[in-house]
Amino acid sequence: QLRSKIVPAVQISSNLSQWIILAGIGFMGFGNGNPTILLVGIILFAVTTLFTVITLPVEFDASARALKWLDSTNITSHTEHAQAKDALKWAALTYVVAALASLATLVQYIMIYQGRSRD
């Protein structure tokens, strides 16, 4: 439910965050620019990061439901079933990698902000 509620905010923030962060870094690079623009971009990016983390249980559940469907319909052989199970596991894990990458990028932006806001 939370995931569905924040979809509109994520759509806006994912479209704007990178441009605002770029503008914030650019303005800070020229003279003693105000880091507020960068902070706004970081907050927007944090919304998308939160979304990737919230999405993890949904994706793992989707893979589990797909596996149960394969079990109940018997449309795969024993070998195919094992391969499908492995593929579904790795498909769900791609979302873990995306969440970790987003979190690492968020930390990087925060470190840039902290380093520049002290100058």
MODELLER restraints for C-alpha pairs under 7 A, 6 or more apart:
rsr = mdl.restraints
at = mdl.atoms
rsr.add(forms.Gaussian(group=physical.xy_distance, feature=features.Distance(at['CA:3:A'], at['CA:51:A']), mean=6.76, stdev=0.5))
rsr.add(forms.Gaussian(group=physical.xy_distance, feature=features.Distance(at['CA:3:A'], at['CA:54:A']), mean=6.30, stdev=0.5))
rsr.add(forms.Gaussian(group=physical.xy_distance, feature=features.Distance(at['CA:3:A'], at['CA:55:A']), mean=6.80, stdev=0.5))
rsr.add(forms.Gaussian(group=physical.xy_distance, feature=features.Distance(at['CA:10:A'], at['CA:47:A']), mean=6.23, stdev=0.5))
rsr.add(forms.Gaussian(group=physical.xy_distance, feature=features.Distance(at['CA:10:A'], at['CA:48:A']), mean=5.48, stdev=0.5))
rsr.add(forms.Gaussian(group=physical.xy_distance, feature=features.Distance(at['CA:13:A'], at['CA:44:A']), mean=4.92, stdev=0.5))
rsr.add(forms.Gaussian(group=physical.xy_distance, feature=features.Distance(at['CA:13:A'], at['CA:45:A']), mean=6.44, stdev=0.5))
rsr.add(forms.Gaussian(group=physical.xy_distance, feature=features.Distance(at['CA:13:A'], at['CA:47:A']), mean=6.84, stdev=0.5))
rsr.add(forms.Gaussian(group=physical.xy_distance, feature=features.Distance(at['CA:13:A'], at['CA:48:A']), mean=6.71, stdev=0.5))
rsr.add(forms.Gaussian(group=physical.xy_distance, feature=features.Distance(at['CA:14:A'], at['CA:45:A']), mean=6.74, stdev=0.5))
rsr.add(forms.Gaussian(group=physical.xy_distance, feature=features.Distance(at['CA:14:A'], at['CA:48:A']), mean=6.13, stdev=0.5))
rsr.add(forms.Gaussian(group=physical.xy_distance, feature=features.Distance(at['CA:17:A'], at['CA:41:A']), mean=4.75, stdev=0.5))
rsr.add(forms.Gaussian(group=physical.xy_distance, feature=features.Distance(at['CA:17:A'], at['CA:44:A']), mean=5.30, stdev=0.5))
rsr.add(forms.Gaussian(group=physical.xy_distance, feature=features.Distance(at['CA:17:A'], at['CA:45:A']), mean=5.37, stdev=0.5))
rsr.add(forms.Gaussian(group=physical.xy_distance, feature=features.Distance(at['CA:18:A'], at['CA:41:A']), mean=6.87, stdev=0.5))
rsr.add(forms.Gaussian(group=physical.xy_distance, feature=features.Distance(at['CA:20:A'], at['CA:37:A']), mean=6.60, stdev=0.5))
rsr.add(forms.Gaussian(group=physical.xy_distance, feature=features.Distance(at['CA:20:A'], at['CA:38:A']), mean=6.58, stdev=0.5))
rsr.add(forms.Gaussian(group=physical.xy_distance, feature=features.Distance(at['CA:20:A'], at['CA:41:A']), mean=4.92, stdev=0.5))
rsr.add(forms.Gaussian(group=physical.xy_distance, feature=features.Distance(at['CA:21:A'], at['CA:38:A']), mean=4.94, stdev=0.5))
rsr.add(forms.Gaussian(group=physical.xy_distance, feature=features.Distance(at['CA:21:A'], at['CA:41:A']), mean=4.64, stdev=0.5))
rsr.add(forms.Gaussian(group=physical.xy_distance, feature=features.Distance(at['CA:21:A'], at['CA:42:A']), mean=6.67, stdev=0.5))
rsr.add(forms.Gaussian(group=physical.xy_distance, feature=features.Distance(at['CA:24:A'], at['CA:35:A']), mean=6.38, stdev=0.5))
rsr.add(forms.Gaussian(group=physical.xy_distance, feature=features.Distance(at['CA:24:A'], at['CA:37:A']), mean=4.69, stdev=0.5))
rsr.add(forms.Gaussian(group=physical.xy_distance, feature=features.Distance(at['CA:24:A'], at['CA:38:A']), mean=4.02, stdev=0.5))
rsr.add(forms.Gaussian(group=physical.xy_distance, feature=features.Distance(at['CA:25:A'], at['CA:38:A']), mean=6.23, stdev=0.5))
rsr.add(forms.Gaussian(group=physical.xy_distance, feature=features.Distance(at['CA:27:A'], at['CA:33:A']), mean=5.31, stdev=0.5))
rsr.add(forms.Gaussian(group=physical.xy_distance, feature=features.Distance(at['CA:28:A'], at['CA:34:A']), mean=6.18, stdev=0.5))
rsr.add(forms.Gaussian(group=physical.xy_distance, feature=features.Distance(at['CA:28:A'], at['CA:35:A']), mean=6.14, stdev=0.5))
rsr.add(forms.Gaussian(group=physical.xy_distance, feature=features.Distance(at['CA:35:A'], at['CA:113:A']), mean=6.87, stdev=0.5))
rsr.add(forms.Gaussian(group=physical.xy_distance, feature=features.Distance(at['CA:35:A'], at['CA:117:A']), mean=6.00, stdev=0.5))
rsr.add(forms.Gaussian(group=physical.xy_distance, feature=features.Distance(at['CA:38:A'], at['CA:113:A']), mean=6.83, stdev=0.5))
rsr.add(forms.Gaussian(group=physical.xy_distance, feature=features.Distance(at['CA:39:A'], at['CA:113:A']), mean=6.97, stdev=0.5))
rsr.add(forms.Gaussian(group=physical.xy_distance, feature=features.Distance(at['CA:42:A'], at['CA:109:A']), mean=6.58, stdev=0.5))
rsr.add(forms.Gaussian(group=physical.xy_distance, feature=features.Distance(at['CA:45:A'], at['CA:106:A']), mean=6.92, stdev=0.5))
rsr.add(forms.Gaussian(group=physical.xy_distance, feature=features.Distance(at['CA:46:A'], at['CA:106:A']), mean=6.59, stdev=0.5))
rsr.add(forms.Gaussian(group=physical.xy_distance, feature=features.Distance(at['CA:49:A'], at['CA:99:A']), mean=6.68, stdev=0.5))
rsr.add(forms.Gaussian(group=physical.xy_distance, feature=features.Distance(at['CA:49:A'], at['CA:102:A']), mean=5.54, stdev=0.5))
rsr.add(forms.Gaussian(group=physical.xy_distance, feature=features.Distance(at['CA:49:A'], at['CA:103:A']), mean=6.15, stdev=0.5))
rsr.add(forms.Gaussian(group=physical.xy_distance, feature=features.Distance(at['CA:52:A'], at['CA:99:A']), mean=5.16, stdev=0.5))
rsr.add(forms.Gaussian(group=physical.xy_distance, feature=features.Distance(at['CA:53:A'], at['CA:99:A']), mean=5.73, stdev=0.5))
rsr.add(forms.Gaussian(group=physical.xy_distance, feature=features.Distance(at['CA:56:A'], at['CA:95:A']), mean=6.31, stdev=0.5))
rsr.add(forms.Gaussian(group=physical.xy_distance, feature=features.Distance(at['CA:56:A'], at['CA:96:A']), mean=6.69, stdev=0.5))
rsr.add(forms.Gaussian(group=physical.xy_distance, feature=features.Distance(at['CA:59:A'], at['CA:92:A']), mean=5.77, stdev=0.5))
rsr.add(forms.Gaussian(group=physical.xy_distance, feature=features.Distance(at['CA:60:A'], at['CA:92:A']), mean=5.52, stdev=0.5))
rsr.add(forms.Gaussian(group=physical.xy_distance, feature=features.Distance(at['CA:63:A'], at['CA:88:A']), mean=5.46, stdev=0.5))
rsr.add(forms.Gaussian(group=physical.xy_distance, feature=features.Distance(at['CA:63:A'], at['CA:89:A']), mean=6.91, stdev=0.5))
rsr.add(forms.Gaussian(group=physical.xy_distance, feature=features.Distance(at['CA:63:A'], at['CA:92:A']), mean=6.56, stdev=0.5))
rsr.add(forms.Gaussian(group=physical.xy_distance, feature=features.Distance(at['CA:67:A'], at['CA:85:A']), mean=6.46, stdev=0.5))
rsr.add(forms.Gaussian(group=physical.xy_distance, feature=features.Distance(at['CA:70:A'], at['CA:76:A']), mean=6.90, stdev=0.5))
